[in-house]
Amino acid sequence: MKNYLFVYGTLANEYAPPEIAETVKHLKYIGEGFVFGRLYDVGEYPAAILDDSKQTKIFGRIYQLPTEPNVLQKLDDYEEFYSLDSPQNLFVRKRTTVFSKSGNKLIGWIYEYNKKVKPSSLIKSGDYSEIAA
């Protein structure tokens, strides 16, 4: 079974900081896509909050994860995801429905922000690349 990862910010190749850039190179680019939710600018990186209302979208990229388990562990470490029940998580890795630009639907991992966000920091377009440039 293939595992996918939806990224919307600093895990995208051109935005990856040095501490995770080598790991990100192991991800296989599949294409552009979106998930339903809201995207916030929390400073050095964006923060996704999933939303089942399907009123707003977060745009990003879909990658296929390699079979080596240490890649996902390195991504978890970078995103400060320790376990599902840890209150210290900065992000929580969750499975969600990802929609590809070509119209396909798949299930993939996403890192959802696990802290409070300021409504004023909403990225209305849902696209981090518009503010990161």
MARTORKOL-504208 format. One record per residue: residue number from 1; x, y, z of N, C-alpha, C in turn. Coordinates in steps of 0.1 Angstrom, whole numbers, padded with zeros to 4 digits. Layout:
! residues N
<site n="NUM" n_u="X" n_v="Y" n_w="Z" ca_u="X" ca_v="Y" ca_w="Z" c_u="X" c_v="Y" c_w="Z"/>
...
! end
This chain:
! residues 133
<site n="1" n_u="0008" n_v="-0012" n_w="0000" ca_u="0000" ca_v="0000" ca_w="0000" c_u="0009" c_v="0013" c_w="0000"/>
<site n="2" n_u="0006" n_v="0022" n_w="-0008" ca_u="0013" ca_v="0034" ca_w="-0009" c_u="0008" c_v="0044" c_w="0002"/>
<site n="3" n_u="0018" n_v="0051" n_w="0008" ca_u="0015" ca_v="0061" ca_w="0017" c_u="0018" c_v="0075" c_w="0011"/>
<site n="4" n_u="0009" n_v="0084" n_w="0014" ca_u="0010" ca_v="0098" ca_w="0008" c_u="0011" c_v="0108" c_w="0019"/>
<site n="5" n_u="0017" n_v="0119" n_w="0016" ca_u="0018" ca_v="0130" ca_w="0025" c_u="0014" c_v="0143" c_w="0018"/>
<site n="6" n_u="0005" n_v="0151" n_w="0024" ca_u="0001" ca_v="0163" ca_w="0019" c_u="0009" c_v="0174" c_w="0026"/>
<site n="7" n_u="0016" n_v="0183" n_w="0019" ca_u="0024" ca_v="0193" ca_w="0025" c_u="0019" c_v="0207" c_w="0020"/>
<site n="8" n_u="0019" n_v="0217" n_w="0028" ca_u="0014" ca_v="0230" ca_w="0025" c_u="0023" c_v="0241" c_w="0029"/>
<site n="9" n_u="0035" n_v="0237" n_w="0033" ca_u="0045" ca_v="0248" ca_w="0038" c_u="0059" c_v="0244" c_w="0037"/>
<site n="10" n_u="0065" n_v="0243" n_w="0049" ca_u="0080" ca_v="0242" ca_w="0049" c_u="0085" c_v="0228" c_w="0046"/>
<site n="11" n_u="0076" n_v="0218" n_w="0044" ca_u="0080" ca_v="0205" ca_w="0039" c_u="0081" c_v="0204" c_w="0024"/>
<site n="12" n_u="0076" n_v="0215" n_w="0017" ca_u="0078" ca_v="0215" ca_w="0003" c_u="0092" c_v="0218" c_w="-0001"/>
<site n="13" n_u="0097" n_v="0212" n_w="-0011" ca_u="0111" ca_v="0212" ca_w="-0014" c_u="0118" c_v="0226" c_w="-0013"/>
<site n="14" n_u="0112" n_v="0236" n_w="-0020" ca_u="0119" ca_v="0249" ca_w="-0020" c_u="0118" c_v="0256" c_w="-0007"/>
<site n="15" n_u="0109" n_v="0252" n_w="0002" ca_u="0108" ca_v="0259" ca_w="0015" c_u="0115" c_v="0251" c_w="0027"/>
<site n="16" n_u="0119" n_v="0239" n_w="0024" ca_u="0125" ca_v="0231" ca_w="0035" c_u="0138" c_v="0237" c_w="0041"/>
<site n="17" n_u="0138" n_v="0239" n_w="0054" ca_u="0150" ca_v="0244" ca_w="0060" c_u="0160" c_v="0233" c_w="0061"/>
<site n="18" n_u="0173" n_v="0237" n_w="0063" ca_u="0184" ca_v="0228" ca_w="0062" c_u="0182" c_v="0215" c_w="0071"/>
<site n="19" n_u="0176" n_v="0217" n_w="0083" ca_u="0175" ca_v="0205" ca_w="0092" c_u="0166" c_v="0194" c_w="0087"/>
<site n="20" n_u="0157" n_v="0197" n_w="0077" ca_u="0148" ca_v="0186" ca_w="0071" c_u="0150" c_v="0185" c_w="0056"/>
<site n="21" n_u="0158" n_v="0193" n_w="0050" ca_u="0159" ca_v="0193" ca_w="0035" c_u="0163" c_v="0179" c_w="0030"/>
<site n="22" n_u="0173" n_v="0173" n_w="0036" ca_u="0178" ca_v="0160" ca_w="0031" c_u="0167" c_v="0149" c_w="0032"/>
<site n="23" n_u="0159" n_v="0149" n_w="0042" ca_u="0148" ca_v="0140" ca_w="0044" c_u="0137" c_v="0142" c_w="0033"/>
<site n="24" n_u="0134" n_v="0155" n_w="0031" ca_u="0124" ca_v="0159" ca_w="0021" c_u="0128" c_v="0154" c_w="0007"/>
<site n="25" n_u="0140" n_v="0153" n_w="0004" ca_u="0145" ca_v="0148" ca_w="-0009" c_u="0141" c_v="0134" c_w="-0012"/>
<site n="26" n_u="0138" n_v="0126" n_w="-0002" ca_u="0133" ca_v="0112" ca_w="-0003" c_u="0119" c_v="0111" c_w="-0007"/>
<site n="27" n_u="0111" n_v="0122" n_w="-0006" ca_u="0097" ca_v="0122" ca_w="-0010" c_u="0095" c_v="0122" c_w="-0025"/>
<site n="28" n_u="0086" n_v="0114" n_w="-0030" ca_u="0083" ca_v="0114" ca_w="-0044" c_u="0072" c_v="0123" c_w="-0047"/>
<site n="29" n_u="0074" n_v="0134" n_w="-0055" ca_u="0064" ca_v="0143" ca_w="-0059" c_u="0053" c_v="0136" c_w="-0068"/>
<site n="30" n_u="0040" n_v="0138" n_w="-0064" ca_u="0029" ca_v="0132" ca_w="-0071" c_u="0022" c_v="0143" c_w="-0079"/>
<site n="31" n_u="0020" n_v="0155" n_w="-0072" ca_u="0013" ca_v="0166" ca_w="-0079" c_u="0007" c_v="0176" c_w="-0069"/>
<site n="32" n_u="0000" n_v="0185" n_w="-0075" ca_u="-0006" ca_v="0196" ca_w="-0067" c_u="-0020" c_v="0191" c_w="-0062"/>
<site n="33" n_u="-0024" n_v="0196" n_w="-0051" ca_u="-0037" ca_v="0192" ca_w="-0046" c_u="-0042" c_v="0202" c_w="-0035"/>
<site n="34" n_u="-0053" n_v="0197" n_w="-0028" ca_u="-0058" ca_v="0205" ca_w="-0017" c_u="-0065" c_v="0196" c_w="-0007"/>
<site n="35" n_u="-0067" n_v="0201" n_w="0005" ca_u="-0075" ca_v="0195" ca_w="0015" c_u="-0085" c_v="0206" c_w="0020"/>
<site n="36" n_u="-0096" n_v="0202" n_w="0027" ca_u="-0105" ca_v="0212" ca_w="0032" c_u="-0100" c_v="0216" c_w="0046"/>
<site n="37" n_u="-0099" n_v="0229" n_w="0048" ca_u="-0094" ca_v="0235" ca_w="0061" c_u="-0091" c_v="0249" c_w="0059"/>
<site n="38" n_u="-0084" n_v="0255" n_w="0070" ca_u="-0080" ca_v="0268" ca_w="0070" c_u="-0065" c_v="0269" c_w="0072"/>
<site n="39" n_u="-0058" n_v="0278" n_w="0066" ca_u="-0043" ca_v="0279" ca_w="0067" c_u="-0040" c_v="0293" c_w="0074"/>
<site n="40" n_u="-0031" n_v="0292" n_w="0084" ca_u="-0027" ca_v="0304" ca_w="0091" c_u="-0012" c_v="0306" c_w="0090"/>
<site n="41" n_u="-0008" n_v="0319" n_w="0091" ca_u="0006" ca_v="0322" ca_w="0092" c_u="0009" c_v="0324" c_w="0107"/>
<site n="42" n_u="0017" n_v="0315" n_w="0112" ca_u="0021" ca_v="0316" ca_w="0126" c_u="0035" c_v="0320" c_w="0128"/>
<site n="43" n_u="0041" n_v="0327" n_w="0119" ca_u="0055" ca_v="0331" ca_w="0120" c_u="0064" c_v="0325" c_w="0110"/>
<site n="44" n_u="0072" n_v="0316" n_w="0114" ca_u="0082" ca_v="0309" ca_w="0106" c_u="0076" c_v="0299" c_w="0096"/>
<site n="45" n_u="0064" n_v="0295" n_w="0098" ca_u="0058" ca_v="0285" ca_w="0091" c_u="0042" c_v="0286" c_w="0091"/>
<site n="46" n_u="0035" n_v="0280" n_w="0082" ca_u="0021" ca_v="0280" ca_w="0082" c_u="0015" c_v="0269" c_w="0091"/>
<site n="47" n_u="0003" n_v="0270" n_w="0095" ca_u="-0004" ca_v="0261" ca_w="0103" c_u="-0018" c_v="0257" c_w="0097"/>
<site n="48" n_u="-0020" n_v="0245" n_w="0095" ca_u="-0033" ca_v="0240" ca_w="0089" c_u="-0042" c_v="0235" c_w="0100"/>
<site n="49" n_u="-0055" n_v="0239" n_w="0099" ca_u="-0065" ca_v="0234" ca_w="0107" c_u="-0076" c_v="0228" c_w="0098"/>
<site n="50" n_u="-0078" n_v="0215" n_w="0099" ca_u="-0087" ca_v="0208" ca_w="0090" c_u="-0101" c_v="0212" c_w="0094"/>
<site n="51" n_u="-0110" n_v="0212" n_w="0083" ca_u="-0124" ca_v="0217" ca_w="0085" c_u="-0133" c_v="0208" c_w="0076"/>
<site n="52" n_u="-0142" n_v="0201" n_w="0082" ca_u="-0151" ca_v="0192" ca_w="0075" c_u="-0163" c_v="0200" c_w="0068"/>
<site n="53" n_u="-0164" n_v="0213" n_w="0071" ca_u="-0175" ca_v="0221" ca_w="0065" c_u="-0173" c_v="0222" c_w="0050"/>
<site n="54" n_u="-0161" n_v="0220" n_w="0045" ca_u="-0158" ca_v="0221" ca_w="0030" c_u="-0160" c_v="0235" c_w="0025"/>
<site n="55" n_u="-0158" n_v="0245" n_w="0033" ca_u="-0160" ca_v="0258" ca_w="0028" c_u="-0147" c_v="0265" c_w="0024"/>
<site n="56" n_u="-0136" n_v="0261" n_w="0029" ca_u="-0123" ca_v="0267" ca_w="0026" c_u="-0113" c_v="0256" c_w="0023"/>
<site n="57" n_u="-0103" n_v="0259" n_w="0015" ca_u="-0093" ca_v="0249" ca_w="0010" c_u="-0079" c_v="0254" c_w="0014"/>
<site n="58" n_u="-0071" n_v="0244" n_w="0016" ca_u="-0056" ca_v="0246" ca_w="0018" c_u="-0050" c_v="0239" c_w="0006"/>
<site n="59" n_u="-0042" n_v="0247" n_w="-0001" ca_u="-0035" ca_v="0242" ca_w="-0013" c_u="-0021" c_v="0238" c_w="-0010"/>
<site n="60" n_u="-0016" n_v="0227" n_w="-0016" ca_u="-0003" ca_v="0222" ca_w="-0014" c_u="0001" c_v="0212" c_w="-0024"/>
<site n="61" n_u="0010" n_v="0203" n_w="-0019" ca_u="0016" ca_v="0193" ca_w="-0028" c_u="0014" c_v="0179" c_w="-0022"/>
<site n="62" n_u="0013" n_v="0169" n_w="-0030" ca_u="0011" ca_v="0156" ca_w="-0026" c_u="0024" c_v="0148" c_w="-0029"/>
<site n="63" n_u="0029" n_v="0141" n_w="-0019" ca_u="0041" ca_v="0133" ca_w="-0021" c_u="0038" c_v="0119" c_w="-0017"/>
<site n="64" n_u="0045" n_v="0110" n_w="-0023" ca_u="0045" ca_v="0096" ca_w="-0019" c_u="0056" c_v="0094" c_w="-0010"/>
<site n="65" n_u="0053" n_v="0087" n_w="0002" ca_u="0064" ca_v="0085" ca_w="0011" c_u="0072" c_v="0072" c_w="0007"/>
<site n="66" n_u="0085" n_v="0072" n_w="0010" ca_u="0093" ca_v="0060" ca_w="0007" c_u="0089" c_v="0049" c_w="0017"/>
<site n="67" n_u="0093" n_v="0037" n_w="0015" ca_u="0090" ca_v="0026" ca_w="0024" c_u="0099" c_v="0026" c_w="0037"/>
<site n="68" n_u="0110" n_v="0033" n_w="0037" ca_u="0118" ca_v="0034" ca_w="0049" c_u="0111" c_v="0041" c_w="0060"/>
<site n="69" n_u="0109" n_v="0034" n_w="0071" ca_u="0101" ca_v="0040" ca_w="0082" c_u="0108" c_v="0052" c_w="0089"/>
<site n="70" n_u="0121" n_v="0053" n_w="0088" ca_u="0129" ca_v="0064" ca_w="0094" c_u="0125" c_v="0078" c_w="0088"/>
<site n="71" n_u="0121" n_v="0078" n_w="0075" ca_u="0117" ca_v="0091" ca_w="0069" c_u="0105" c_v="0097" c_w="0076"/>
<site n="72" n_u="0095" n_v="0089" n_w="0079" ca_u="0083" ca_v="0094" ca_w="0086" c_u="0087" c_v="0098" c_w="0100"/>
<site n="73" n_u="0095" n_v="0091" n_w="0106" ca_u="0100" ca_v="0094" ca_w="0120" c_u="0107" c_v="0108" c_w="0120"/>
<site n="74" n_u="0116" n_v="0110" n_w="0110" ca_u="0123" ca_v="0123" ca_w="0109" c_u="0113" c_v="0134" c_w="0107"/>
<site n="75" n_u="0103" n_v="0132" n_w="0098" ca_u="0093" ca_v="0142" ca_w="0096" c_u="0085" c_v="0145" c_w="0109"/>
<site n="76" n_u="0082" n_v="0134" n_w="0116" ca_u="0075" ca_v="0136" ca_w="0129" c_u="0083" c_v="0144" c_w="0139"/>
<site n="77" n_u="0096" n_v="0141" n_w="0139" ca_u="0105" ca_v="0149" ca_w="0148" c_u="0106" c_v="0163" c_w="0145"/>
<site n="78" n_u="0107" n_v="0166" n_w="0132" ca_u="0107" ca_v="0180" ca_w="0127" c_u="0095" c_v="0187" c_w="0130"/>
<site n="79" n_u="0083" n_v="0181" n_w="0129" ca_u="0070" ca_v="0187" ca_w="0131" c_u="0066" c_v="0187" c_w="0146"/>
<site n="80" n_u="0075" n_v="0181" n_w="0154" ca_u="0073" ca_v="0180" ca_w="0169" c_u="0060" c_v="0173" c_w="0172"/>
<site n="81" n_u="0058" n_v="0161" n_w="0165" ca_u="0047" ca_v="0152" ca_w="0168" c_u="0053" c_v="0140" c_w="0175"/>
<site n="82" n_u="0049" n_v="0138" n_w="0188" ca_u="0055" ca_v="0128" ca_w="0196" c_u="0046" c_v="0116" c_w="0197"/>
<site n="83" n_u="0033" n_v="0118" n_w="0200" ca_u="0023" ca_v="0107" ca_w="0200" c_u="0010" c_v="0113" c_w="0200"/>
<site n="84" n_u="0000" n_v="0105" n_w="0196" ca_u="-0014" ca_v="0111" ca_w="0195" c_u="-0019" c_v="0118" c_w="0207"/>
<site n="85" n_u="-0015" n_v="0113" n_w="0219" ca_u="-0021" ca_v="0119" ca_w="0231" c_u="-0011" c_v="0128" c_w="0239"/>
<site n="86" n_u="0000" n_v="0132" n_w="0232" ca_u="0009" ca_v="0141" ca_w="0239" c_u="0005" c_v="0156" c_w="0238"/>
<site n="87" n_u="0003" n_v="0162" n_w="0250" ca_u="0000" ca_v="0177" ca_w="0249" c_u="0011" c_v="0186" c_w="0244"/>
<site n="88" n_u="0023" n_v="0180" n_w="0243" ca_u="0035" ca_v="0188" ca_w="0238" c_u="0035" c_v="0188" c_w="0223"/>
<site n="89" n_u="0027" n_v="0181" n_w="0216" ca_u="0027" ca_v="0181" ca_w="0201" c_u="0025" c_v="0196" c_w="0196"/>
<site n="90" n_u="0034" n_v="0200" n_w="0187" ca_u="0032" ca_v="0212" ca_w="0180" c_u="0022" c_v="0210" c_w="0168"/>
<site n="91" n_u="0024" n_v="0198" n_w="0162" ca_u="0015" ca_v="0193" ca_w="0151" c_u="0011" c_v="0179" c_w="0154"/>
<site n="92" n_u="0000" n_v="0175" n_w="0149" ca_u="-0004" ca_v="0161" ca_w="0150" c_u="-0005" c_v="0155" c_w="0136"/>
<site n="93" n_u="0001" n_v="0144" n_w="0134" ca_u="0000" ca_v="0137" ca_w="0121" c_u="-0013" c_v="0130" c_w="0120"/>
<site n="94" n_u="-0022" n_v="0133" n_w="0110" ca_u="-0035" ca_v="0127" ca_w="0108" c_u="-0037" c_v="0122" c_w="0094"/>
<site n="95" n_u="-0046" n_v="0113" n_w="0092" ca_u="-0050" ca_v="0109" ca_w="0078" c_u="-0062" c_v="0118" c_w="0075"/>
<site n="96" n_u="-0062" n_v="0122" n_w="0062" ca_u="-0073" ca_v="0130" ca_w="0057" c_u="-0075" c_v="0127" c_w="0042"/>
<site n="97" n_u="-0086" n_v="0131" n_w="0037" ca_u="-0088" ca_v="0130" ca_w="0022" c_u="-0081" c_v="0142" c_w="0015"/>
<site n="98" n_u="-0073" n_v="0138" n_w="0005" ca_u="-0066" ca_v="0148" ca_w="-0003" c_u="-0071" c_v="0147" c_w="-0017"/>
<site n="99" n_u="-0074" n_v="0159" n_w="-0023" ca_u="-0079" ca_v="0160" ca_w="-0036" c_u="-0068" c_v="0164" c_w="-0045"/>
<site n="100" n_u="-0065" n_v="0157" n_w="-0056" ca_u="-0054" ca_v="0161" ca_w="-0065" c_u="-0060" c_v="0171" c_w="-0075"/>
<site n="101" n_u="-0051" n_v="0178" n_w="-0081" ca_u="-0055" ca_v="0188" ca_w="-0091" c_u="-0062" c_v="0181" c_w="-0103"/>
<site n="102" n_u="-0058" n_v="0169" n_w="-0106" ca_u="-0064" ca_v="0162" ca_w="-0117" c_u="-0078" c_v="0156" c_w="-0113"/>
<site n="103" n_u="-0082" n_v="0157" n_w="-0101" ca_u="-0095" ca_v="0153" ca_w="-0097" c_u="-0096" c_v="0140" c_w="-0089"/>
<site n="104" n_u="-0084" n_v="0133" n_w="-0088" ca_u="-0084" ca_v="0121" ca_w="-0080" c_u="-0085" c_v="0124" c_w="-0065"/>
<site n="105" n_u="-0090" n_v="0114" n_w="-0058" ca_u="-0091" ca_v="0115" ca_w="-0043" c_u="-0083" c_v="0104" c_w="-0037"/>
<site n="106" n_u="-0075" n_v="0108" n_w="-0027" ca_u="-0067" ca_v="0097" ca_w="-0020" c_u="-0067" c_v="0100" c_w="-0005"/>
<site n="107" n_u="-0062" n_v="0091" n_w="0003" ca_u="-0061" ca_v="0093" ca_w="0017" c_u="-0046" c_v="0095" c_w="0020"/>
<site n="108" n_u="-0042" n_v="0105" n_w="0027" ca_u="-0028" ca_v="0108" ca_w="0030" c_u="-0027" c_v="0114" c_w="0043"/>
<site n="109" n_u="-0014" n_v="0115" n_w="0048" ca_u="-0011" ca_v="0121" ca_w="0060" c_u="-0010" c_v="0136" c_w="0058"/>
<site n="110" n_u="-0013" n_v="0143" n_w="0069" ca_u="-0011" ca_v="0158" ca_w="0069" c_u="-0007" c_v="0161" c_w="0084"/>
<site n="111" n_u="0001" n_v="0171" n_w="0086" ca_u="0004" ca_v="0176" ca_w="0099" c_u="-0005" c_v="0188" c_w="0102"/>
<site n="112" n_u="-0014" n_v="0186" n_w="0112" ca_u="-0024" ca_v="0196" ca_w="0116" c_u="-0018" c_v="0203" c_w="0128"/>
<site n="113" n_u="-0019" n_v="0216" n_w="0128" ca_u="-0014" ca_v="0224" ca_w="0140" c_u="-0022" c_v="0221" c_w="0152"/>
<site n="114" n_u="-0015" n_v="0220" n_w="0164" ca_u="-0021" ca_v="0216" ca_w="0176" c_u="-0021" c_v="0227" c_w="0187"/>
<site n="115" n_u="-0020" n_v="0239" n_w="0182" ca_u="-0020" ca_v="0250" ca_w="0192" c_u="-0031" c_v="0260" c_w="0187"/>
<site n="116" n_u="-0033" n_v="0270" n_w="0195" ca_u="-0043" ca_v="0281" ca_w="0192" c_u="-0037" c_v="0290" c_w="0181"/>
<site n="117" n_u="-0046" n_v="0295" n_w="0172" ca_u="-0042" ca_v="0304" ca_w="0162" c_u="-0050" c_v="0317" c_w="0163"/>
<site n="118" n_u="-0045" n_v="0328" n_w="0158" ca_u="-0052" ca_v="0341" ca_w="0159" c_u="-0060" c_v="0342" c_w="0146"/>
<site n="119" n_u="-0073" n_v="0345" n_w="0147" ca_u="-0081" ca_v="0346" ca_w="0134" c_u="-0074" c_v="0356" c_w="0124"/>
<site n="120" n_u="-0068" n_v="0366" n_w="0129" ca_u="-0062" ca_v="0376" ca_w="0121" c_u="-0050" c_v="0371" c_w="0112"/>
<site n="121" n_u="-0045" n_v="0359" n_w="0116" ca_u="-0034" ca_v="0353" ca_w="0109" c_u="-0038" c_v="0344" c_w="0097"/>
<site n="122" n_u="-0051" n_v="0344" n_w="0095" ca_u="-0056" ca_v="0335" ca_w="0084" c_u="-0050" c_v="0339" c_w="0070"/>
<site n="123" n_u="-0046" n_v="0329" n_w="0063" ca_u="-0041" ca_v="0331" ca_w="0049" c_u="-0053" c_v="0328" c_w="0041"/>
<site n="124" n_u="-0060" n_v="0338" n_w="0036" ca_u="-0073" ca_v="0337" ca_w="0030" c_u="-0073" c_v="0329" c_w="0017"/>
<site n="125" n_u="-0062" n_v="0329" n_w="0010" ca_u="-0061" ca_v="0322" ca_w="-0003" c_u="-0059" c_v="0307" c_w="0000"/>
<site n="126" n_u="-0055" n_v="0303" n_w="0012" ca_u="-0052" ca_v="0289" ca_w="0015" c_u="-0039" c_v="0284" c_w="0009"/>
<site n="127" n_u="-0031" n_v="0294" n_w="0004" ca_u="-0018" ca_v="0290" ca_w="-0004" c_u="-0006" c_v="0297" c_w="0003"/>
<site n="128" n_u="0002" n_v="0289" n_w="0010" ca_u="0014" ca_v="0295" ca_w="0016" c_u="0024" c_v="0301" c_w="0007"/>
<site n="129" n_u="0024" n_v="0295" n_w="-0005" ca_u="0034" ca_v="0300" ca_w="-0015" c_u="0032" c_v="0315" c_w="-0018"/>
<site n="130" n_u="0020" n_v="0320" n_w="-0017" ca_u="0017" ca_v="0334" ca_w="-0020" c_u="0023" c_v="0344" c_w="-0010"/>
<site n="131" n_u="0025" n_v="0339" n_w="0003" ca_u="0031" ca_v="0348" ca_w="0013" c_u="0046" c_v="0344" c_w="0015"/>
<site n="132" n_u="0050" n_v="0332" n_w="0011" ca_u="0064" ca_v="0328" ca_w="0013" c_u="0074" c_v="0334" c_w="0003"/>
<site n="133" n_u="0069" n_v="0338" n_w="-0008" ca_u="0078" ca_v="0343" ca_w="-0018" c_u="0085" c_v="0356" c_w="-0015"/>
! end
